[in-house]
Each structure stands twice: as structure tokens, then as C-alpha cells.
Amino acid sequence: MASLKRWLDRRRNPWKGVFHDAYKAWKRDKGQARLERYDLSAGAVVFDFGGYVGAWTEDVLRSQPEAVVHVFEPHPGFAKSLHDKFANHNNVHVHSFALGAEDGHLTLSDAGDASSAVADHATAFEAEIRSLDRFFADNDIPDIALAKMNIEGGEYDLLPALIDSGIMARIGTLQVQFHLFEPRFSPVRDEIRKGLAVTHSCDWEYPFVWEQWSVKTG
């Protein structure tokens, strides 16, 4: 059934072909295993943008129990669940807001793991945005070893803010999922990747599925 849905989606939306081809390659290459390769030292700082139910953070802690993880989840229901799940982990900090260029609010669709400020869904709620400047003024975090970003379209706002602020250069490894909700997002991704390439090198990519960038050294 899933294959049929993807085939119909591609027929109806030819511009999604780049995603469907990448997803097929991702499955063929067992990309999930590649995504879950962590090389973290004790005390390494990790950012989980889009915590959802905390599965990724749990994977990180299994790999390195002494990692310090900051989980960002603006959905109030998911944020509460994350607070409860990691209540006994002093090294996990759950933030019930999104990060962005400026303080503010955004309207998020309420669609479970697909909750988004970009996709059009029937129900919605208001979520807090906290500026990068404010967050890093309140939290002394000079370096981030690893960041995962799966925020349902929010990457098109957050990544430019990270790049423009210079914070991106302090992130050792970035794993990001770009989302192709509309054709216009393809050139936007291209521009963001140009900005990332100033400080980072792309280790691997499956367009609009997952890709990984590592900071340049030397």
C-alpha cells in the first residue's frame, strides 16, 4: 500500500521525483543505520531539534550516556511527555519552544510527528519561538558536537538563522531532514546548502530524506 501511495504521489506531483528517488536509495542503502552512527565523548553537547517522543535522544544516550542533550519541542503535548520521560536524566534539558532568529510565536499544524509551520493541516496551535541570541545568552554553550534537525519545514527558517549568527560554525556534525512540501522549497534548500558549505562539508545526502554535514577542520 505504501508503495502504491508513493507511486500515485509521484504521478500527481512530478516535482516530488527527487524525494522519491532519494527515499528509494535511502532504503536500498539502509540509510537509517548510517544516521545512527554517533561518535561522542563524555560531556559532549547534543541538540535535538524536533524532539517528538524522544527516540533520537534515547539513541544518543545509549551511544553516550554522559552526553548533554538539549531537546527542543514546541508542541506542548510532546514537550510534556519529554519532560516526563527524561525527568530522571540530569543531562537532558527539554525546551518547550522552537529556536529562531527572533523571539515570537508561530502557528503550528497539529498532526503528530508531522506538526509543521509550513504544511497545511486542519488543526493548529500557537508555539513559542525563542531567539538564538537570547537562548545562547542564557546558556553558556560554546560548542555543539552533534545536532539533529527534523522540524517539518522549520529548517528553512532556523538554518539561515544559525548560519547568519555564526552559531552553525560551532556545530560539529549536523543531521538534517529538509522537507519538500512545495516545489519552491527545492531552490531554497539549494541556497541554504551553499551557506552550510562555507563552514561544513556534506558527508552524504539523500535529498529531502536525510543528509549529514561535518564542520571543516584545518
N, C-alpha and C positions, 0 to 999 in steps of 0.2 A: 504493500500500500504506500509506504514512504517513497519508494522508487517511482511509482506512478504519479504521486503528487509533485515530485521534483521534475518529472518529465513534462507534466502539464504546466507547471510554473515556467519552465524554460520556453515552452511553446508560446505561452501567453505574454511572456516578458523576455524577449531575446537578449535584452541588456543585462540580464542576470547570468548569462552564459559563463562569464568569468568566475562567478561564485560557484556554479555547479561543477565546472571543470576542476576548480581548486578543491572543492569538497570531495570529489571522486579521488583525486590524487592524495588528499589527506587520509582518506580511509584506506587506500591502497598501501600507503607508506606507514600506516599505523602511527599517525601523527600525534595521537594523544600521549603515547609513550614518550615522544620527543618533547612534548610540552611539560612533562612531569620530571624532567631531569634538573635537579637543583644541586648546586654546589655552594653551600652556605656554611660560613664559620659560626661558632657560638657568638651570640650577641649581634649577628647581622640584622639590619633593619630591612623589613619587607613591607611593601604597600600592596594591599588587596583592594583595588578599585572595582567595586561591584561585588560585595561580599556574598549576597544572596543567602544561601543556607550555610555557608562556611566550609564547603567541601574542599575548596582550594587551600584555604588556610590550614585545614586539618592535614592535607597532604604535605604542606610545607613543614608543619610541626613534627610530622612523622619523620621527615628527612633530617630536620634540625630542631630538636625540642627546645633549644635555647635561643632560637630566633626571636626577634622582637617584631611583632606583626601589628600593623595599623590597618584596620579593616574599615572601609568607607561604604556605607549602605544607607541611602536616603529614604528607602521605603520603610515606613515606621514599623510595620509588622515584621519584616525581615530583620530590621535593626534590633527589635526587642528579642527575637529568637536568638540572634547572635550574642547579645548581652548575656542571655541565659546560658547559652551553650559554652561560652568561654569565661563564665563568671569565676572559675577557679584557676584561670590562667593569668597570672600577673603580667606575663609578657605579651598578652594580646589586648590591644586597645581598639574598641569598637566605637566608630564615629558615625552618628546618625545624621549625616549630611553629605553632600557632594562637595568636591573642591572645584574651584573655577577661578577666573581672572578677577572677579569682584564679588563682594557679598551680595546676596539677593535670594530670590526664590525662583523655582521653575515648576511648571506643571508637568507631572509625570503620568503617563497612562498606567493603569493598574492591571497588569497582565502577567503576574507571576514572574518567572525568570526573564520575561521579555518586556518588563516595565521600562518605559522609554519616554524621553522628552521629544523624540523625533517621530516615532511610529504613531499612527492614528488608531487608538483603541477607544472603546465605548466609555469606560470609566476612568477617572483621573483623580489626582490629589496633588496638593502643594508640598514641595520639598525644599529644604534649605540648601543654599549654596554658600559656602564659606570661602573667602578669597585665599589664594595661596599665600599672599603676604601676611595675612592675619594668622593663618594656621602655623606657618613656619616661625612667626614672631613668638607665638605661644608655645612652640615645641622646638627644642634645640636638636635638630636632626641634620647634621652636616652631610651625611651620605646615606644613600638607599641602595642596598645591594641588589634587590630584585623588586620589580613592580609588575603586577598583573592588572590588565585593564580590559574589562568586559562590561561596558556600561551602556549598551543598547543605543548607540548614536551619540552619547555624551562625549565620546572620544574626539569628535570634531570640534568641540569647544575646549576640552581640557588639555589635549596635547599641544595646540598652539600656545596656550597659556603657560604650560610647563617649559616650552621651548623659549618663548619670549622672556620669561622671568629668569632664565638661566638655570632653573632647577633641574631641567632634563639632563644637563651635563653631570649632575650629581647622582644619576641613576645608573647603576652598573649594568643591569640587564632589564629590558622591557619586553614583556609578552603582551601583545595587544590583539584584540579582535575588532577589526573595522566592520561596520555594518552597511550593507548595500540596500537601503530602503527605497531609494530612488536613483535614477541614472546620474543625477547631479553629484552624488557622493563619490563617484569614481574620480573625477578630476580633483576634488577636494582632498581625497586620500593621497593622490599624487603629490600635491603641494605640501602636505604635512610630511610625507616621506622625504621630500627634499630638505625640509627643516631638520628632521631627525638625522639625516645623513651628514650634517655638519659636525655632530659630536659622536655619532654612533655608526656602527656598521650592521647591515642586515645579515644575521646568521642564516636565516631561512624564512621563506614566506609561502603561504597558501592564501592568495588574495581573498579578502573578506571572510576568511575562516580563522586563521591564526598566523601571526608572524612574530619573530623574535629579533631584537636589536641589542647589541652589546657596545658599551662605551669604547671609544677608540683610546688606545694607550700609546705612549711614546710621542 
